[in-house]
Amino acid sequence: RERVVMDLIGSPLTHERFLRRPSGTYGSATEDYLKDGSTPISNLVLCGDGIFPGIGVPAVALSGASAANSMVTPLKQWQTLDELKQKSII
């Protein structure tokens, strides 16, 4: 504690105000998860903590990968990465 320069405390009220979370919650209630990130808008796919499988870095990363896979197959992603490596872009 002696080396702490700044200490900020976040409460559900803080989360509600600054993160725009209903009642200061993280993610959505299990029954409110969207089963996938699909939307009625063409080529718009959602991902994040309100999309299955839910909150936390691994879960959000998985929902991002799922959104990407809904647009381009994993095989096509690997092929594109290989092409970019051959061109020394990555």
C-alpha positions in Angstrom: 0.0 0.0 0.0 2.9 2.4 0.6 3.8 2.3 -3.1 0.3 2.8 -4.4 0.1 6.0 -6.4 -3.6 6.0 -7.1 -6.3 3.7 -5.8 -9.7 3.7 -7.6 -12.6 1.7 -6.3 -15.3 0.5 -8.8 -18.7 -0.5 -7.6 -21.8 -1.6 -9.6 -22.8 2.0 -9.8 -19.4 2.9 -11.3 -19.8 0.1 -13.9 -23.3 1.2 -14.7 -22.2 4.8 -15.3 -18.9 4.3 -17.1 -19.4 0.9 -18.8 -23.1 1.4 -19.5 -23.9 -1.9 -17.8 -27.5 -2.4 -16.6 -27.3 -2.4 -12.8 -23.5 -2.5 -13.1 -23.3 -6.2 -14.2 -20.7 -7.9 -16.3 -21.9 -9.8 -19.3 -25.5 -10.9 -19.5 -27.4 -13.3 -17.4 -27.1 -16.9 -18.6 -30.6 -16.9 -20.0 -30.0 -13.6 -21.8 -26.9 -14.8 -23.8 -27.4 -14.5 -27.5 -26.9 -18.0 -28.9 -24.5 -16.7 -31.5 -23.6 -13.3 -32.8 -25.9 -13.3 -35.8 -28.0 -10.2 -36.5 -30.7 -9.4 -39.1 -28.2 -7.0 -40.7 -26.2 -8.6 -43.5 -22.5 -9.1 -42.7 -22.9 -7.8 -39.1 -21.9 -10.3 -36.5 -21.6 -9.5 -32.8 -19.1 -10.8 -30.3 -18.2 -10.1 -26.7 -19.3 -10.9 -23.2 -23.0 -10.8 -24.0 -22.7 -13.5 -26.6 -22.3 -17.2 -25.8 -20.0 -18.4 -24.1 -20.0 -15.3 -21.9 -17.7 -13.2 -19.8 -13.9 -13.4 -19.3 -11.1 -13.1 -21.7 -11.1 -16.7 -23.0 -14.9 -16.7 -23.5 -14.8 -13.3 -25.3 -11.9 -14.5 -27.5 -13.9 -17.6 -28.4 -16.9 -15.5 -29.3 -14.6 -13.3 -31.6 -13.2 -16.4 -33.2 -16.7 -17.7 -33.7 -17.8 -14.5 -35.3 -14.8 -14.6 -37.7 -15.5 -18.2 -38.5 -19.0 -17.4 -39.4 -17.7 -15.1 -42.2 -14.6 -17.0 -43.3 -13.8 -20.7 -42.8 -10.8 -21.5 -40.5 -9.1 -23.1 -43.6 -9.4 -19.9 -45.6 -8.0 -17.9 -42.6 -5.0 -20.2 -42.5 -4.5 -19.9 -46.3 -4.7 -16.1 -46.0 -2.1 -16.1 -43.2 0.2 -18.3 -45.2 -0.1 -15.9 -48.2 0.6 -12.9 -46.0 3.7 -14.7 -44.6 5.0 -15.5 -48.1 4.7 -11.8 -49.0 6.5 -10.9 -45.7 3.5 -8.8 -44.7 3.4 -10.6 -41.3 
